[in-house]
């Protein structure tokens, strides 16, 4: 069993995202982890029958959402690693939002089998992290994406969107 997911380290006030928020009971609650063997990040998601586009296939917005949230979670983990910190330490939380999202849909993604995401950190530069993501089903890549994640300011309040 993997250690805690990246998203499980987010402070409660930043844990309501529809895609990855552990406190959003209606959300996807995806969980992302490091693959120590490859240095990549990974997540697995089991789509529900209502995540449908056309019969038998996953809705494209769902795929984009998974790539987006796995990307921002991967960015947070990479930022901690780049600064020599551990997720969950006593320092200010490093939380990221999407600056840019690009998704290429390579072929229809079947609805039913688990969706596997793999992330590769392409660049960590200041408050920005660039992550490349693939989404595959049963070993076949069906979508590819790139997320430019931007670190939120240290004193930004997720409740009212203003600095505290």
C-alpha atoms as one frame of an Amber mdcrd trajectory, in Angstrom:
protein
   0.000   0.000   0.000   1.386   3.434  -0.935   2.053   6.057   1.683  -0.328
   9.006   1.954  -1.436  10.568  -1.306  -0.164  14.057  -2.125  -3.702  15.409
  -1.776  -4.019  13.997   1.749  -1.379  16.492   2.883  -3.378  19.528   1.737
  -4.666  21.653   4.631  -8.401  21.254   5.211  -9.254  24.704   3.849  -7.661
  23.682   0.504  -9.233  20.221   0.295 -12.543  20.927  -1.453 -11.467  20.723
  -5.096 -13.972  18.752  -7.183 -11.201  16.658  -8.710  -8.888  15.969  -5.790
 -10.393  17.385  -2.614 -10.612  14.743   0.092 -13.331  16.795   1.814 -15.557
  17.135  -1.270 -17.985  14.261  -0.793 -19.378  14.751  -4.324 -15.976  15.069
  -6.002 -13.650  12.593  -7.683 -11.166  12.497  -4.777  -8.259  11.334  -6.925
  -5.077  10.319  -5.118  -1.589  10.829  -6.543   1.668   9.168  -5.469   5.360
   8.960  -6.382   6.621   5.903  -8.237  10.009   5.597  -6.553  11.293   3.275
  -9.289  10.666   5.659 -12.194  10.558   9.081 -10.496   7.131   9.627 -12.055
   3.847  10.241 -10.309   0.843   7.971 -10.662  -2.851   7.786  -9.888  -5.593
   5.314 -10.682  -9.223   6.294 -11.039 -12.255   4.037 -11.410 -14.853   5.913
 -13.490 -18.511   5.574 -12.578 -21.232   4.685 -15.099 -22.414   8.325 -15.163
 -18.959   9.527 -16.360 -20.137   8.769 -19.872 -19.717  10.612 -23.167 -21.265
   8.271 -25.688 -22.216   4.730 -24.647 -19.122   2.830 -23.573 -16.717   5.784
 -23.352 -15.519   8.258 -20.722 -16.563  11.903 -20.982 -13.698  14.119 -22.191
 -14.234  16.668 -19.426 -13.654  13.899 -16.874 -10.353  13.049 -18.563  -9.299
  16.718 -18.518 -10.249  16.998 -14.852  -8.170  13.946 -13.926  -5.155  15.233
 -15.860  -5.577  18.685 -14.297  -5.764  17.510 -10.681  -3.063  14.877 -11.033
  -0.889  17.615 -12.553  -1.375  20.117  -9.738  -0.851  17.399  -7.108   2.318
  16.284  -8.881   3.472  19.911  -9.012   3.045  20.293  -5.256   5.040  17.118
  -4.596   7.780  18.251  -7.008   7.980  21.672  -5.335   8.430  20.078  -1.929
  11.132  17.844  -3.358  12.867  20.756  -5.128  13.003  22.779  -1.908  14.188
  19.858   0.221  10.969  19.788   2.218   8.616  16.959   3.120   4.872  17.133
   2.476   3.097  17.690   5.777   6.038  19.439   7.457   5.561  22.493   9.681
   6.380  24.991   6.922   3.805  26.900   4.909   1.861  24.590   2.577   2.867
  24.512  -1.075  -0.413  24.415  -3.007  -0.831  24.796  -6.755  -3.586  25.837
  -9.133  -3.821  25.451 -12.886  -2.154  28.147 -14.965  -2.600  26.268 -18.221
  -4.060  22.918 -19.248  -3.607  21.245 -22.610  -5.136  17.859 -23.407  -4.806
  15.766 -26.556  -7.396  13.020 -26.884  -5.618  10.284 -28.813  -8.479   7.774
 -28.976 -11.757   7.107 -27.174 -11.270   6.050 -23.550 -13.353   2.990 -22.653
 -15.713   3.316 -19.706 -15.324   0.466 -17.236 -11.652  -0.370 -16.690  -9.518
   1.725 -14.315  -7.913   4.870 -15.733  -4.182   5.088 -15.045  -2.376   8.411
 -14.935   1.386   8.872 -15.110   3.035  12.238 -14.538   6.512  13.373 -15.430
   7.899  16.623 -14.049   9.327  18.542 -16.982  10.379  21.737 -15.184  10.347
  23.391 -11.774  11.030  27.116 -12.082  10.183  29.544  -9.302   6.471  29.296
  -8.513   5.719  27.315 -11.691   5.897  23.589 -12.382   5.332  21.990 -15.767
   3.972  18.442 -15.674   3.387  16.050 -18.568   0.619  13.487 -17.990  -0.526
  10.384 -19.835  -3.833   8.622 -19.248  -4.011   4.956 -20.200  -6.479   2.113
 -20.043  -5.217  -1.457 -19.900  -1.770  -0.321 -21.058  -2.947   1.791 -23.986
  -2.496   5.576 -23.852  -5.768   7.301 -24.757  -4.988  10.901 -23.726  -1.949
  13.036 -23.129  -1.829  16.344 -21.319   0.383  19.078 -20.025  -0.311  21.137
 -16.921   1.431  24.368 -16.046   0.785  24.632 -12.324   1.302  27.869 -10.399
   1.942  28.017  -6.665  -0.596  30.068  -4.748   0.899  32.864  -2.628   1.842
  31.792   0.890  -0.690  34.044   2.608  -3.553  33.572   0.162  -6.844  32.549
   1.751  -8.773  29.894  -0.172 -11.946  31.001   1.621 -12.182  34.568   0.337
  -9.445  34.653  -2.316  -7.570  37.457  -0.588  -4.305  37.671   1.258  -4.550
  37.168   4.998
